[in-house]
């Protein structure tokens, strides 16, 4: 808990980076075609300066199931993060923020 409090108090150096990743999917009601996009933003925590951002269309092969978001989105997020590693070797995030509801989802098990 002390580490979290230090971060919240901005007791971090300039090399502390945070990366947020997410995927959104939209299904057309008329054609039942699903389109998904992944995005991430890499920030220097002390200043909240965005040092890198990217987005791309992704193909999700696993069907949606409440509470199983990691199974569906995980492979695409890992691939996207590997791209981040290759392109931004000098900006290594210490924290990854990844959207996922799991058991908190209203339909989760």
C-alpha positions as CSV (number, residue, x, y, z in Angstrom):
1,X,0.0,0.0,0.0
2,X,2.9,2.4,0.7
3,X,4.0,2.1,-3.0
4,X,0.5,3.1,-4.1
5,X,0.5,6.1,-1.7
6,X,3.9,7.2,-3.0
7,X,2.6,7.2,-6.6
8,X,-0.5,9.1,-5.6
9,X,1.7,11.7,-3.9
10,X,3.7,12.1,-7.2
11,X,6.7,10.7,-5.5
12,X,7.9,9.2,-8.8
13,X,10.8,9.9,-11.0
14,X,10.7,10.9,-14.7
15,X,11.2,7.2,-15.8
16,X,7.8,6.1,-14.3
17,X,5.5,5.4,-17.2
18,X,1.9,4.1,-17.1
19,X,0.2,2.4,-20.1
20,X,-3.5,2.1,-20.6
21,X,-4.8,-0.5,-23.1
22,X,-8.4,-1.2,-24.2
23,X,-10.4,-2.8,-27.0
24,X,-13.9,-1.7,-28.0
25,X,-16.2,-3.8,-30.2
26,X,-19.4,-2.7,-32.0
27,X,-21.8,-5.0,-33.8
28,X,-24.0,-3.7,-36.6
29,X,-27.6,-4.5,-36.0
30,X,-28.3,-4.7,-39.7
31,X,-25.5,-7.0,-40.8
32,X,-24.3,-8.7,-37.5
33,X,-20.8,-7.7,-38.4
34,X,-18.5,-6.9,-35.5
35,X,-15.8,-4.3,-35.8
36,X,-13.1,-4.0,-33.0
37,X,-10.5,-1.4,-32.3
38,X,-7.6,-1.5,-29.9
39,X,-5.9,1.5,-28.4
40,X,-3.2,2.4,-25.9
41,X,-1.7,5.5,-24.4
42,X,1.6,5.7,-22.6
43,X,2.1,8.5,-20.1
44,X,4.9,9.8,-17.9
45,X,3.1,9.6,-14.6
46,X,4.7,12.6,-12.9
47,X,3.7,15.0,-15.6
48,X,0.9,13.0,-17.3
49,X,2.6,13.8,-20.6
50,X,1.6,11.4,-23.4
51,X,4.8,10.0,-24.8
52,X,3.2,7.5,-27.2
53,X,-0.3,6.5,-28.4
54,X,-1.6,4.1,-31.0
55,X,-4.8,2.5,-32.2
56,X,-5.6,-0.1,-34.8
57,X,-8.4,-2.4,-36.0
58,X,-8.2,-5.9,-34.4
59,X,-9.8,-9.2,-35.3
60,X,-11.3,-10.9,-32.2
61,X,-11.9,-14.7,-32.8
62,X,-13.4,-15.6,-29.5
63,X,-17.1,-14.9,-29.0
64,X,-18.2,-12.6,-26.2
65,X,-19.0,-14.3,-22.8
66,X,-19.7,-12.2,-19.7
67,X,-16.9,-12.5,-17.2
68,X,-14.4,-13.9,-19.8
69,X,-13.0,-10.6,-21.3
70,X,-9.4,-11.7,-21.0
71,X,-10.0,-14.8,-23.1
72,X,-11.6,-12.7,-25.8
73,X,-9.3,-9.6,-25.8
74,X,-6.1,-10.9,-24.2
75,X,-4.3,-12.2,-27.4
76,X,-4.9,-8.9,-29.2
77,X,-3.8,-6.8,-26.3
78,X,-0.6,-8.9,-25.9
79,X,0.2,-8.5,-29.6
80,X,-0.5,-4.8,-29.4
81,X,1.8,-4.5,-26.3
82,X,4.6,-6.3,-28.0
83,X,4.4,-3.7,-30.8
84,X,4.7,-1.0,-28.1
85,X,7.8,-2.7,-26.7
86,X,9.4,-2.8,-30.2
87,X,8.6,0.9,-31.0
88,X,9.3,2.5,-27.7
89,X,12.2,0.7,-26.0
90,X,13.1,3.8,-24.0
91,X,9.6,4.1,-22.5
92,X,9.0,1.0,-20.4
93,X,5.7,1.2,-18.4
94,X,5.8,0.1,-14.8
95,X,2.0,-0.1,-14.6
96,X,-0.5,-1.4,-17.2
97,X,-4.1,-0.4,-16.9
98,X,-6.3,-2.9,-18.7
99,X,-10.1,-2.7,-18.9
100,X,-11.9,-5.9,-17.8
101,X,-14.8,-6.5,-15.5
102,X,-14.6,-10.2,-14.8
103,X,-16.9,-11.1,-11.9
104,X,-17.9,-7.5,-11.5
105,X,-19.8,-7.8,-14.8
106,X,-23.6,-8.0,-14.2
107,X,-23.6,-11.3,-16.2
108,X,-20.4,-12.7,-14.7
109,X,-20.4,-16.1,-12.9
